Amino acid sequence: MKQMMVDPYGRDSALTALYYLDQREDLSTATLFRLLSNPQPDMALRDLEPPLGYFTRHANPDLDGEGLRDALELNLRQHDWPAAQRGGYLLDLLCYFAPQHEEWQRSILPWLDDVAKQLPEVPLLPFFPRDSRHNPMDALAARWRLSSGVLYDRLKRLLRPPYVC
């Protein structure tokens, strides 16, 4: 049986961020995915870093994979392109940064390739509406037609020990 990851600081940081953002203090993967793929217009990257780090470190491909795929497919069926773009990008990030990234790659990466191809030609969308920084080197952001590669760069730093989250 795998040892569960103990992360009291990450948990406390994520809960504090949710409280600050006036969101329900629920750290379930589905709730965090919904929040991160549908950020409010006044939310900035720094506001969502702790929930993002917690989501990335604790999402489990066996327990959460099907639910996250279903959530992304629902956004596609409803033609909620911004949520589909952000959600696809978040799932791509799991394939590279999650502790179980190899399992995520095996379970959803080929499916994500198909999903990314389904997106219509939509204008580039900033991941966070008030964050206008761009990183043209970020292929993952371009794949999801997002104009901000900042999330990828910040997550790389965020998940390096010692963990901020």
Chimera marker file (.cmm) of the C-alpha trace (Angstrom):
<marker_set name="trace">
<marker id="1" x="0.000" y="0.000" z="0.000" r="1" g="1" b="0" radius="0.5"/>
<marker id="2" x="1.375" y="3.403" z="-0.927" r="1" g="1" b="0" radius="0.5"/>
<marker id="3" x="2.190" y="5.831" z="1.840" r="1" g="1" b="0" radius="0.5"/>
<marker id="4" x="-0.136" y="8.852" z="1.754" r="1" g="1" b="0" radius="0.5"/>
<marker id="5" x="1.684" y="12.135" z="1.329" r="1" g="1" b="0" radius="0.5"/>
<marker id="6" x="1.589" y="14.224" z="4.501" r="1" g="1" b="0" radius="0.5"/>
<marker id="7" x="1.434" y="17.887" z="3.613" r="1" g="1" b="0" radius="0.5"/>
<marker id="8" x="0.206" y="19.965" z="6.572" r="1" g="1" b="0" radius="0.5"/>
<marker id="9" x="1.749" y="23.229" z="5.332" r="1" g="1" b="0" radius="0.5"/>
<marker id="10" x="0.379" y="22.815" z="1.827" r="1" g="1" b="0" radius="0.5"/>
<marker id="11" x="-3.047" y="21.990" z="3.225" r="1" g="1" b="0" radius="0.5"/>
<marker id="12" x="-3.052" y="25.010" z="5.529" r="1" g="1" b="0" radius="0.5"/>
<marker id="13" x="-1.808" y="27.311" z="2.755" r="1" g="1" b="0" radius="0.5"/>
<marker id="14" x="-4.467" y="26.085" z="0.332" r="1" g="1" b="0" radius="0.5"/>
<marker id="15" x="-7.248" y="26.419" z="2.933" r="1" g="1" b="0" radius="0.5"/>
<marker id="16" x="-6.083" y="29.930" z="3.821" r="1" g="1" b="0" radius="0.5"/>
<marker id="17" x="-6.073" y="30.904" z="0.142" r="1" g="1" b="0" radius="0.5"/>
<marker id="18" x="-9.602" y="29.545" z="-0.329" r="1" g="1" b="0" radius="0.5"/>
<marker id="19" x="-10.772" y="31.500" z="2.704" r="1" g="1" b="0" radius="0.5"/>
<marker id="20" x="-9.090" y="34.664" z="1.382" r="1" g="1" b="0" radius="0.5"/>
<marker id="21" x="-10.734" y="34.140" z="-2.019" r="1" g="1" b="0" radius="0.5"/>
<marker id="22" x="-14.122" y="33.746" z="-0.316" r="1" g="1" b="0" radius="0.5"/>
<marker id="23" x="-14.431" y="30.210" z="-1.682" r="1" g="1" b="0" radius="0.5"/>
<marker id="24" x="-15.733" y="27.104" z="0.020" r="1" g="1" b="0" radius="0.5"/>
<marker id="25" x="-12.894" y="25.585" z="2.048" r="1" g="1" b="0" radius="0.5"/>
<marker id="26" x="-12.953" y="22.249" z="0.251" r="1" g="1" b="0" radius="0.5"/>
<marker id="27" x="-9.700" y="20.700" z="-0.932" r="1" g="1" b="0" radius="0.5"/>
<marker id="28" x="-11.264" y="17.942" z="-3.010" r="1" g="1" b="0" radius="0.5"/>
<marker id="29" x="-9.638" y="17.571" z="-6.395" r="1" g="1" b="0" radius="0.5"/>
<marker id="30" x="-12.917" y="18.227" z="-8.219" r="1" g="1" b="0" radius="0.5"/>
<marker id="31" x="-13.519" y="21.482" z="-6.329" r="1" g="1" b="0" radius="0.5"/>
<marker id="32" x="-9.971" y="22.728" z="-6.888" r="1" g="1" b="0" radius="0.5"/>
<marker id="33" x="-10.171" y="21.828" z="-10.586" r="1" g="1" b="0" radius="0.5"/>
<marker id="34" x="-13.427" y="23.765" z="-10.911" r="1" g="1" b="0" radius="0.5"/>
<marker id="35" x="-11.904" y="26.801" z="-9.162" r="1" g="1" b="0" radius="0.5"/>
<marker id="36" x="-8.669" y="26.731" z="-11.174" r="1" g="1" b="0" radius="0.5"/>
<marker id="37" x="-10.352" y="26.225" z="-14.540" r="1" g="1" b="0" radius="0.5"/>
<marker id="38" x="-12.916" y="28.960" z="-13.850" r="1" g="1" b="0" radius="0.5"/>
<marker id="39" x="-11.034" y="31.714" z="-11.986" r="1" g="1" b="0" radius="0.5"/>
<marker id="40" x="-13.020" y="34.812" z="-11.146" r="1" g="1" b="0" radius="0.5"/>
<marker id="41" x="-12.044" y="37.977" z="-13.061" r="1" g="1" b="0" radius="0.5"/>
<marker id="42" x="-10.455" y="39.536" z="-9.967" r="1" g="1" b="0" radius="0.5"/>
<marker id="43" x="-8.306" y="36.500" z="-9.095" r="1" g="1" b="0" radius="0.5"/>
<marker id="44" x="-4.600" y="36.668" z="-9.833" r="1" g="1" b="0" radius="0.5"/>
<marker id="45" x="-2.011" y="33.920" z="-10.079" r="1" g="1" b="0" radius="0.5"/>
<marker id="46" x="-0.591" y="34.661" z="-6.642" r="1" g="1" b="0" radius="0.5"/>
<marker id="47" x="-4.053" y="34.114" z="-5.155" r="1" g="1" b="0" radius="0.5"/>
<marker id="48" x="-4.332" y="30.639" z="-6.623" r="1" g="1" b="0" radius="0.5"/>
<marker id="49" x="-0.777" y="29.369" z="-6.151" r="1" g="1" b="0" radius="0.5"/>
<marker id="50" x="-1.474" y="27.438" z="-2.920" r="1" g="1" b="0" radius="0.5"/>
<marker id="51" x="-4.590" y="25.672" z="-4.285" r="1" g="1" b="0" radius="0.5"/>
<marker id="52" x="-2.724" y="24.983" z="-7.551" r="1" g="1" b="0" radius="0.5"/>
<marker id="53" x="0.230" y="23.464" z="-5.714" r="1" g="1" b="0" radius="0.5"/>
<marker id="54" x="-2.050" y="21.385" z="-3.518" r="1" g="1" b="0" radius="0.5"/>
<marker id="55" x="-4.057" y="20.205" z="-6.539" r="1" g="1" b="0" radius="0.5"/>
<marker id="56" x="-0.896" y="19.251" z="-8.420" r="1" g="1" b="0" radius="0.5"/>
<marker id="57" x="0.681" y="17.403" z="-5.516" r="1" g="1" b="0" radius="0.5"/>
<marker id="58" x="-2.430" y="15.513" z="-4.388" r="1" g="1" b="0" radius="0.5"/>
<marker id="59" x="-4.423" y="14.667" z="-7.524" r="1" g="1" b="0" radius="0.5"/>
<marker id="60" x="-4.457" y="10.898" z="-7.894" r="1" g="1" b="0" radius="0.5"/>
<marker id="61" x="-4.846" y="9.367" z="-11.361" r="1" g="1" b="0" radius="0.5"/>
<marker id="62" x="-6.638" y="6.292" z="-9.994" r="1" g="1" b="0" radius="0.5"/>
<marker id="63" x="-9.095" y="8.196" z="-7.800" r="1" g="1" b="0" radius="0.5"/>
<marker id="64" x="-9.489" y="11.496" z="-9.653" r="1" g="1" b="0" radius="0.5"/>
<marker id="65" x="-8.672" y="10.810" z="-13.296" r="1" g="1" b="0" radius="0.5"/>
<marker id="66" x="-12.150" y="9.848" z="-14.463" r="1" g="1" b="0" radius="0.5"/>
<marker id="67" x="-13.848" y="12.733" z="-12.635" r="1" g="1" b="0" radius="0.5"/>
<marker id="68" x="-11.429" y="15.295" z="-14.071" r="1" g="1" b="0" radius="0.5"/>
<marker id="69" x="-11.906" y="13.910" z="-17.588" r="1" g="1" b="0" radius="0.5"/>
<marker id="70" x="-15.678" y="14.094" z="-17.118" r="1" g="1" b="0" radius="0.5"/>
<marker id="71" x="-15.457" y="17.715" z="-15.938" r="1" g="1" b="0" radius="0.5"/>
<marker id="72" x="-13.397" y="18.698" z="-18.979" r="1" g="1" b="0" radius="0.5"/>
<marker id="73" x="-15.732" y="16.839" z="-21.344" r="1" g="1" b="0" radius="0.5"/>
<marker id="74" x="-18.714" y="18.629" z="-19.785" r="1" g="1" b="0" radius="0.5"/>
<marker id="75" x="-17.063" y="21.993" z="-20.495" r="1" g="1" b="0" radius="0.5"/>
<marker id="76" x="-16.491" y="20.913" z="-24.101" r="1" g="1" b="0" radius="0.5"/>
<marker id="77" x="-20.104" y="19.756" z="-24.546" r="1" g="1" b="0" radius="0.5"/>
<marker id="78" x="-21.354" y="23.054" z="-23.109" r="1" g="1" b="0" radius="0.5"/>
<marker id="79" x="-18.996" y="24.986" z="-25.407" r="1" g="1" b="0" radius="0.5"/>
<marker id="80" x="-17.439" y="26.641" z="-22.358" r="1" g="1" b="0" radius="0.5"/>
<marker id="81" x="-14.183" y="27.175" z="-24.228" r="1" g="1" b="0" radius="0.5"/>
<marker id="82" x="-12.341" y="29.232" z="-21.565" r="1" g="1" b="0" radius="0.5"/>
<marker id="83" x="-12.962" y="26.552" z="-18.913" r="1" g="1" b="0" radius="0.5"/>
<marker id="84" x="-12.021" y="23.804" z="-21.390" r="1" g="1" b="0" radius="0.5"/>
<marker id="85" x="-8.800" y="25.619" z="-22.305" r="1" g="1" b="0" radius="0.5"/>
<marker id="86" x="-7.780" y="26.178" z="-18.700" r="1" g="1" b="0" radius="0.5"/>
<marker id="87" x="-8.897" y="22.717" z="-17.593" r="1" g="1" b="0" radius="0.5"/>
<marker id="88" x="-6.986" y="20.992" z="-20.378" r="1" g="1" b="0" radius="0.5"/>
<marker id="89" x="-3.896" y="22.978" z="-19.483" r="1" g="1" b="0" radius="0.5"/>
<marker id="90" x="-4.244" y="21.994" z="-15.811" r="1" g="1" b="0" radius="0.5"/>
<marker id="91" x="-4.490" y="18.323" z="-16.751" r="1" g="1" b="0" radius="0.5"/>
<marker id="92" x="-1.443" y="18.709" z="-18.998" r="1" g="1" b="0" radius="0.5"/>
<marker id="93" x="0.439" y="20.165" z="-16.030" r="1" g="1" b="0" radius="0.5"/>
<marker id="94" x="-0.433" y="17.074" z="-13.971" r="1" g="1" b="0" radius="0.5"/>
<marker id="95" x="1.277" y="14.983" z="-16.635" r="1" g="1" b="0" radius="0.5"/>
<marker id="96" x="4.552" y="16.810" z="-16.019" r="1" g="1" b="0" radius="0.5"/>
<marker id="97" x="4.550" y="18.040" z="-12.413" r="1" g="1" b="0" radius="0.5"/>
<marker id="98" x="2.427" y="15.700" z="-10.303" r="1" g="1" b="0" radius="0.5"/>
<marker id="99" x="4.322" y="13.228" z="-8.106" r="1" g="1" b="0" radius="0.5"/>
<marker id="100" x="2.550" y="10.480" z="-10.080" r="1" g="1" b="0" radius="0.5"/>
<marker id="101" x="3.209" y="12.175" z="-13.435" r="1" g="1" b="0" radius="0.5"/>
<marker id="102" x="4.030" y="8.915" z="-15.220" r="1" g="1" b="0" radius="0.5"/>
<marker id="103" x="0.650" y="7.452" z="-14.271" r="1" g="1" b="0" radius="0.5"/>
<marker id="104" x="-1.067" y="10.663" z="-15.410" r="1" g="1" b="0" radius="0.5"/>
<marker id="105" x="0.794" y="10.507" z="-18.721" r="1" g="1" b="0" radius="0.5"/>
<marker id="106" x="-0.289" y="6.922" z="-19.315" r="1" g="1" b="0" radius="0.5"/>
<marker id="107" x="-3.904" y="7.549" z="-18.344" r="1" g="1" b="0" radius="0.5"/>
<marker id="108" x="-4.753" y="10.903" z="-19.965" r="1" g="1" b="0" radius="0.5"/>
<marker id="109" x="-2.024" y="12.273" z="-22.215" r="1" g="1" b="0" radius="0.5"/>
<marker id="110" x="-3.234" y="10.603" z="-25.458" r="1" g="1" b="0" radius="0.5"/>
<marker id="111" x="-6.794" y="11.652" z="-24.609" r="1" g="1" b="0" radius="0.5"/>
<marker id="112" x="-5.638" y="15.248" z="-24.003" r="1" g="1" b="0" radius="0.5"/>
<marker id="113" x="-4.086" y="15.299" z="-27.481" r="1" g="1" b="0" radius="0.5"/>
<marker id="114" x="-7.518" y="14.549" z="-28.946" r="1" g="1" b="0" radius="0.5"/>
<marker id="115" x="-9.237" y="17.106" z="-26.711" r="1" g="1" b="0" radius="0.5"/>
<marker id="116" x="-6.811" y="19.888" z="-27.647" r="1" g="1" b="0" radius="0.5"/>
<marker id="117" x="-7.575" y="19.255" z="-31.322" r="1" g="1" b="0" radius="0.5"/>
<marker id="118" x="-11.327" y="19.689" z="-30.675" r="1" g="1" b="0" radius="0.5"/>
<marker id="119" x="-10.976" y="23.291" z="-29.566" r="1" g="1" b="0" radius="0.5"/>
<marker id="120" x="-12.294" y="25.741" z="-32.114" r="1" g="1" b="0" radius="0.5"/>
<marker id="121" x="-10.175" y="28.619" z="-33.322" r="1" g="1" b="0" radius="0.5"/>
<marker id="122" x="-10.675" y="30.949" z="-30.410" r="1" g="1" b="0" radius="0.5"/>
<marker id="123" x="-8.716" y="34.064" z="-29.498" r="1" g="1" b="0" radius="0.5"/>
<marker id="124" x="-5.800" y="33.643" z="-27.148" r="1" g="1" b="0" radius="0.5"/>
<marker id="125" x="-7.105" y="33.722" z="-23.615" r="1" g="1" b="0" radius="0.5"/>
<marker id="126" x="-5.049" y="34.820" z="-20.619" r="1" g="1" b="0" radius="0.5"/>
<marker id="127" x="-5.187" y="32.152" z="-17.918" r="1" g="1" b="0" radius="0.5"/>
<marker id="128" x="-5.839" y="34.854" z="-15.359" r="1" g="1" b="0" radius="0.5"/>
<marker id="129" x="-7.733" y="37.834" z="-16.793" r="1" g="1" b="0" radius="0.5"/>
<marker id="130" x="-5.687" y="40.423" z="-14.895" r="1" g="1" b="0" radius="0.5"/>
<marker id="131" x="-2.305" y="38.830" z="-15.528" r="1" g="1" b="0" radius="0.5"/>
<marker id="132" x="-1.037" y="40.104" z="-18.874" r="1" g="1" b="0" radius="0.5"/>
<marker id="133" x="2.443" y="38.520" z="-18.797" r="1" g="1" b="0" radius="0.5"/>
<marker id="134" x="3.327" y="36.216" z="-21.679" r="1" g="1" b="0" radius="0.5"/>
<marker id="135" x="5.852" y="33.470" z="-22.171" r="1" g="1" b="0" radius="0.5"/>
<marker id="136" x="6.084" y="32.530" z="-25.854" r="1" g="1" b="0" radius="0.5"/>
<marker id="137" x="8.319" y="29.553" z="-25.020" r="1" g="1" b="0" radius="0.5"/>
<marker id="138" x="5.526" y="27.679" z="-23.281" r="1" g="1" b="0" radius="0.5"/>
<marker id="139" x="4.269" y="25.027" z="-25.690" r="1" g="1" b="0" radius="0.5"/>
<marker id="140" x="1.666" y="23.741" z="-23.247" r="1" g="1" b="0" radius="0.5"/>
<marker id="141" x="-0.031" y="27.120" z="-23.062" r="1" g="1" b="0" radius="0.5"/>
<marker id="142" x="-0.010" y="27.403" z="-26.855" r="1" g="1" b="0" radius="0.5"/>
<marker id="143" x="-1.531" y="23.946" z="-27.197" r="1" g="1" b="0" radius="0.5"/>
<marker id="144" x="-4.554" y="25.133" z="-25.212" r="1" g="1" b="0" radius="0.5"/>
<marker id="145" x="-4.620" y="28.536" z="-26.942" r="1" g="1" b="0" radius="0.5"/>
<marker id="146" x="-3.716" y="30.311" z="-23.711" r="1" g="1" b="0" radius="0.5"/>
<marker id="147" x="-1.615" y="33.436" z="-23.910" r="1" g="1" b="0" radius="0.5"/>
<marker id="148" x="-0.067" y="33.147" z="-20.471" r="1" g="1" b="0" radius="0.5"/>
<marker id="149" x="2.726" y="30.707" z="-19.845" r="1" g="1" b="0" radius="0.5"/>
<marker id="150" x="3.275" y="32.189" z="-16.418" r="1" g="1" b="0" radius="0.5"/>
<marker id="151" x="1.369" y="29.407" z="-14.668" r="1" g="1" b="0" radius="0.5"/>
<marker id="152" x="3.806" y="26.793" z="-15.978" r="1" g="1" b="0" radius="0.5"/>
<marker id="153" x="6.839" y="28.784" z="-14.847" r="1" g="1" b="0" radius="0.5"/>
<marker id="154" x="5.421" y="29.560" z="-11.419" r="1" g="1" b="0" radius="0.5"/>
<marker id="155" x="4.410" y="25.947" z="-10.866" r="1" g="1" b="0" radius="0.5"/>
<marker id="156" x="7.946" y="24.806" z="-11.684" r="1" g="1" b="0" radius="0.5"/>
<marker id="157" x="9.268" y="27.075" z="-8.948" r="1" g="1" b="0" radius="0.5"/>
<marker id="158" x="6.404" y="26.356" z="-6.578" r="1" g="1" b="0" radius="0.5"/>
<marker id="159" x="6.954" y="22.604" z="-6.560" r="1" g="1" b="0" radius="0.5"/>
<marker id="160" x="10.703" y="22.734" z="-5.970" r="1" g="1" b="0" radius="0.5"/>
<marker id="161" x="11.685" y="21.926" z="-2.375" r="1" g="1" b="0" radius="0.5"/>
<marker id="162" x="11.194" y="23.536" z="0.033" r="1" g="1" b="0" radius="0.5"/>
<marker id="163" x="7.569" y="23.578" z="-1.054" r="1" g="1" b="0" radius="0.5"/>
<marker id="164" x="5.724" y="26.853" z="-0.783" r="1" g="1" b="0" radius="0.5"/>
<marker id="165" x="2.521" y="24.921" z="-0.611" r="1" g="1" b="0" radius="0.5"/>
<link id1="1" id2="2" r="1" g="1" b="0" radius="0.2"/>
<link id1="2" id2="3" r="1" g="1" b="0" radius="0.2"/>
<link id1="3" id2="4" r="1" g="1" b="0" radius="0.2"/>
<link id1="4" id2="5" r="1" g="1" b="0" radius="0.2"/>
<link id1="5" id2="6" r="1" g="1" b="0" radius="0.2"/>
<link id1="6" id2="7" r="1" g="1" b="0" radius="0.2"/>
<link id1="7" id2="8" r="1" g="1" b="0" radius="0.2"/>
<link id1="8" id2="9" r="1" g="1" b="0" radius="0.2"/>
<link id1="9" id2="10" r="1" g="1" b="0" radius="0.2"/>
<link id1="10" id2="11" r="1" g="1" b="0" radius="0.2"/>
<link id1="11" id2="12" r="1" g="1" b="0" radius="0.2"/>
<link id1="12" id2="13" r="1" g="1" b="0" radius="0.2"/>
<link id1="13" id2="14" r="1" g="1" b="0" radius="0.2"/>
<link id1="14" id2="15" r="1" g="1" b="0" radius="0.2"/>
<link id1="15" id2="16" r="1" g="1" b="0" radius="0.2"/>
<link id1="16" id2="17" r="1" g="1" b="0" radius="0.2"/>
<link id1="17" id2="18" r="1" g="1" b="0" radius="0.2"/>
<link id1="18" id2="19" r="1" g="1" b="0" radius="0.2"/>
<link id1="19" id2="20" r="1" g="1" b="0" radius="0.2"/>
<link id1="20" id2="21" r="1" g="1" b="0" radius="0.2"/>
<link id1="21" id2="22" r="1" g="1" b="0" radius="0.2"/>
<link id1="22" id2="23" r="1" g="1" b="0" radius="0.2"/>
<link id1="23" id2="24" r="1" g="1" b="0" radius="0.2"/>
<link id1="24" id2="25" r="1" g="1" b="0" radius="0.2"/>
<link id1="25" id2="26" r="1" g="1" b="0" radius="0.2"/>
<link id1="26" id2="27" r="1" g="1" b="0" radius="0.2"/>
<link id1="27" id2="28" r="1" g="1" b="0" radius="0.2"/>
<link id1="28" id2="29" r="1" g="1" b="0" radius="0.2"/>
<link id1="29" id2="30" r="1" g="1" b="0" radius="0.2"/>
<link id1="30" id2="31" r="1" g="1" b="0" radius="0.2"/>
<link id1="31" id2="32" r="1" g="1" b="0" radius="0.2"/>
<link id1="32" id2="33" r="1" g="1" b="0" radius="0.2"/>
<link id1="33" id2="34" r="1" g="1" b="0" radius="0.2"/>
<link id1="34" id2="35" r="1" g="1" b="0" radius="0.2"/>
<link id1="35" id2="36" r="1" g="1" b="0" radius="0.2"/>
<link id1="36" id2="37" r="1" g="1" b="0" radius="0.2"/>
<link id1="37" id2="38" r="1" g="1" b="0" radius="0.2"/>
<link id1="38" id2="39" r="1" g="1" b="0" radius="0.2"/>
<link id1="39" id2="40" r="1" g="1" b="0" radius="0.2"/>
<link id1="40" id2="41" r="1" g="1" b="0" radius="0.2"/>
<link id1="41" id2="42" r="1" g="1" b="0" radius="0.2"/>
<link id1="42" id2="43" r="1" g="1" b="0" radius="0.2"/>
<link id1="43" id2="44" r="1" g="1" b="0" radius="0.2"/>
<link id1="44" id2="45" r="1" g="1" b="0" radius="0.2"/>
<link id1="45" id2="46" r="1" g="1" b="0" radius="0.2"/>
<link id1="46" id2="47" r="1" g="1" b="0" radius="0.2"/>
<link id1="47" id2="48" r="1" g="1" b="0" radius="0.2"/>
<link id1="48" id2="49" r="1" g="1" b="0" radius="0.2"/>
<link id1="49" id2="50" r="1" g="1" b="0" radius="0.2"/>
<link id1="50" id2="51" r="1" g="1" b="0" radius="0.2"/>
<link id1="51" id2="52" r="1" g="1" b="0" radius="0.2"/>
<link id1="52" id2="53" r="1" g="1" b="0" radius="0.2"/>
<link id1="53" id2="54" r="1" g="1" b="0" radius="0.2"/>
<link id1="54" id2="55" r="1" g="1" b="0" radius="0.2"/>
<link id1="55" id2="56" r="1" g="1" b="0" radius="0.2"/>
<link id1="56" id2="57" r="1" g="1" b="0" radius="0.2"/>
<link id1="57" id2="58" r="1" g="1" b="0" radius="0.2"/>
<link id1="58" id2="59" r="1" g="1" b="0" radius="0.2"/>
<link id1="59" id2="60" r="1" g="1" b="0" radius="0.2"/>
<link id1="60" id2="61" r="1" g="1" b="0" radius="0.2"/>
<link id1="61" id2="62" r="1" g="1" b="0" radius="0.2"/>
<link id1="62" id2="63" r="1" g="1" b="0" radius="0.2"/>
<link id1="63" id2="64" r="1" g="1" b="0" radius="0.2"/>
<link id1="64" id2="65" r="1" g="1" b="0" radius="0.2"/>
<link id1="65" id2="66" r="1" g="1" b="0" radius="0.2"/>
<link id1="66" id2="67" r="1" g="1" b="0" radius="0.2"/>
<link id1="67" id2="68" r="1" g="1" b="0" radius="0.2"/>
<link id1="68" id2="69" r="1" g="1" b="0" radius="0.2"/>
<link id1="69" id2="70" r="1" g="1" b="0" radius="0.2"/>
<link id1="70" id2="71" r="1" g="1" b="0" radius="0.2"/>
<link id1="71" id2="72" r="1" g="1" b="0" radius="0.2"/>
<link id1="72" id2="73" r="1" g="1" b="0" radius="0.2"/>
<link id1="73" id2="74" r="1" g="1" b="0" radius="0.2"/>
<link id1="74" id2="75" r="1" g="1" b="0" radius="0.2"/>
<link id1="75" id2="76" r="1" g="1" b="0" radius="0.2"/>
<link id1="76" id2="77" r="1" g="1" b="0" radius="0.2"/>
<link id1="77" id2="78" r="1" g="1" b="0" radius="0.2"/>
<link id1="78" id2="79" r="1" g="1" b="0" radius="0.2"/>
<link id1="79" id2="80" r="1" g="1" b="0" radius="0.2"/>
<link id1="80" id2="81" r="1" g="1" b="0" radius="0.2"/>
<link id1="81" id2="82" r="1" g="1" b="0" radius="0.2"/>
<link id1="82" id2="83" r="1" g="1" b="0" radius="0.2"/>
<link id1="83" id2="84" r="1" g="1" b="0" radius="0.2"/>
<link id1="84" id2="85" r="1" g="1" b="0" radius="0.2"/>
<link id1="85" id2="86" r="1" g="1" b="0" radius="0.2"/>
<link id1="86" id2="87" r="1" g="1" b="0" radius="0.2"/>
<link id1="87" id2="88" r="1" g="1" b="0" radius="0.2"/>
<link id1="88" id2="89" r="1" g="1" b="0" radius="0.2"/>
<link id1="89" id2="90" r="1" g="1" b="0" radius="0.2"/>
<link id1="90" id2="91" r="1" g="1" b="0" radius="0.2"/>
<link id1="91" id2="92" r="1" g="1" b="0" radius="0.2"/>
<link id1="92" id2="93" r="1" g="1" b="0" radius="0.2"/>
<link id1="93" id2="94" r="1" g="1" b="0" radius="0.2"/>
<link id1="94" id2="95" r="1" g="1" b="0" radius="0.2"/>
<link id1="95" id2="96" r="1" g="1" b="0" radius="0.2"/>
<link id1="96" id2="97" r="1" g="1" b="0" radius="0.2"/>
<link id1="97" id2="98" r="1" g="1" b="0" radius="0.2"/>
<link id1="98" id2="99" r="1" g="1" b="0" radius="0.2"/>
<link id1="99" id2="100" r="1" g="1" b="0" radius="0.2"/>
<link id1="100" id2="101" r="1" g="1" b="0" radius="0.2"/>
<link id1="101" id2="102" r="1" g="1" b="0" radius="0.2"/>
<link id1="102" id2="103" r="1" g="1" b="0" radius="0.2"/>
<link id1="103" id2="104" r="1" g="1" b="0" radius="0.2"/>
<link id1="104" id2="105" r="1" g="1" b="0" radius="0.2"/>
<link id1="105" id2="106" r="1" g="1" b="0" radius="0.2"/>
<link id1="106" id2="107" r="1" g="1" b="0" radius="0.2"/>
<link id1="107" id2="108" r="1" g="1" b="0" radius="0.2"/>
<link id1="108" id2="109" r="1" g="1" b="0" radius="0.2"/>
<link id1="109" id2="110" r="1" g="1" b="0" radius="0.2"/>
<link id1="110" id2="111" r="1" g="1" b="0" radius="0.2"/>
<link id1="111" id2="112" r="1" g="1" b="0" radius="0.2"/>
<link id1="112" id2="113" r="1" g="1" b="0" radius="0.2"/>
<link id1="113" id2="114" r="1" g="1" b="0" radius="0.2"/>
<link id1="114" id2="115" r="1" g="1" b="0" radius="0.2"/>
<link id1="115" id2="116" r="1" g="1" b="0" radius="0.2"/>
<link id1="116" id2="117" r="1" g="1" b="0" radius="0.2"/>
<link id1="117" id2="118" r="1" g="1" b="0" radius="0.2"/>
<link id1="118" id2="119" r="1" g="1" b="0" radius="0.2"/>
<link id1="119" id2="120" r="1" g="1" b="0" radius="0.2"/>
<link id1="120" id2="121" r="1" g="1" b="0" radius="0.2"/>
<link id1="121" id2="122" r="1" g="1" b="0" radius="0.2"/>
<link id1="122" id2="123" r="1" g="1" b="0" radius="0.2"/>
<link id1="123" id2="124" r="1" g="1" b="0" radius="0.2"/>
<link id1="124" id2="125" r="1" g="1" b="0" radius="0.2"/>
<link id1="125" id2="126" r="1" g="1" b="0" radius="0.2"/>
<link id1="126" id2="127" r="1" g="1" b="0" radius="0.2"/>
<link id1="127" id2="128" r="1" g="1" b="0" radius="0.2"/>
<link id1="128" id2="129" r="1" g="1" b="0" radius="0.2"/>
<link id1="129" id2="130" r="1" g="1" b="0" radius="0.2"/>
<link id1="130" id2="131" r="1" g="1" b="0" radius="0.2"/>
<link id1="131" id2="132" r="1" g="1" b="0" radius="0.2"/>
<link id1="132" id2="133" r="1" g="1" b="0" radius="0.2"/>
<link id1="133" id2="134" r="1" g="1" b="0" radius="0.2"/>
<link id1="134" id2="135" r="1" g="1" b="0" radius="0.2"/>
<link id1="135" id2="136" r="1" g="1" b="0" radius="0.2"/>
<link id1="136" id2="137" r="1" g="1" b="0" radius="0.2"/>
<link id1="137" id2="138" r="1" g="1" b="0" radius="0.2"/>
<link id1="138" id2="139" r="1" g="1" b="0" radius="0.2"/>
<link id1="139" id2="140" r="1" g="1" b="0" radius="0.2"/>
<link id1="140" id2="141" r="1" g="1" b="0" radius="0.2"/>
<link id1="141" id2="142" r="1" g="1" b="0" radius="0.2"/>
<link id1="142" id2="143" r="1" g="1" b="0" radius="0.2"/>
<link id1="143" id2="144" r="1" g="1" b="0" radius="0.2"/>
<link id1="144" id2="145" r="1" g="1" b="0" radius="0.2"/>
<link id1="145" id2="146" r="1" g="1" b="0" radius="0.2"/>
<link id1="146" id2="147" r="1" g="1" b="0" radius="0.2"/>
<link id1="147" id2="148" r="1" g="1" b="0" radius="0.2"/>
<link id1="148" id2="149" r="1" g="1" b="0" radius="0.2"/>
<link id1="149" id2="150" r="1" g="1" b="0" radius="0.2"/>
<link id1="150" id2="151" r="1" g="1" b="0" radius="0.2"/>
<link id1="151" id2="152" r="1" g="1" b="0" radius="0.2"/>
<link id1="152" id2="153" r="1" g="1" b="0" radius="0.2"/>
<link id1="153" id2="154" r="1" g="1" b="0" radius="0.2"/>
<link id1="154" id2="155" r="1" g="1" b="0" radius="0.2"/>
<link id1="155" id2="156" r="1" g="1" b="0" radius="0.2"/>
<link id1="156" id2="157" r="1" g="1" b="0" radius="0.2"/>
<link id1="157" id2="158" r="1" g="1" b="0" radius="0.2"/>
<link id1="158" id2="159" r="1" g="1" b="0" radius="0.2"/>
<link id1="159" id2="160" r="1" g="1" b="0" radius="0.2"/>
<link id1="160" id2="161" r="1" g="1" b="0" radius="0.2"/>
<link id1="161" id2="162" r="1" g="1" b="0" radius="0.2"/>
<link id1="162" id2="163" r="1" g="1" b="0" radius="0.2"/>
<link id1="163" id2="164" r="1" g="1" b="0" radius="0.2"/>
<link id1="164" id2="165" r="1" g="1" b="0" radius="0.2"/>
</marker_set>
